[in-house]
Amino acid sequence: MPQLNPAPWFAILIFTWVVFLTILPPKVLAHTFPNEPSPQSTQKPKTEPWNWPWH
């Protein structure tokens, strides 16, 4: 049963991990977000009551 021979599958596994660990991380780390987060103030905004003219 040739499908139980581990030699080619182990080489494919190692080659796949080499590709994943050398090519993909720089591509993922080079990703930039279009909207950089801005720091928010710690003060709560002052809320005004709603004015319901029909009530």
Secondary structure as UniProt FT lines:
FT   HELIX           2..4
FT   HELIX           6..22
FT   HELIX           24..29
FT   TURN            53..54
//
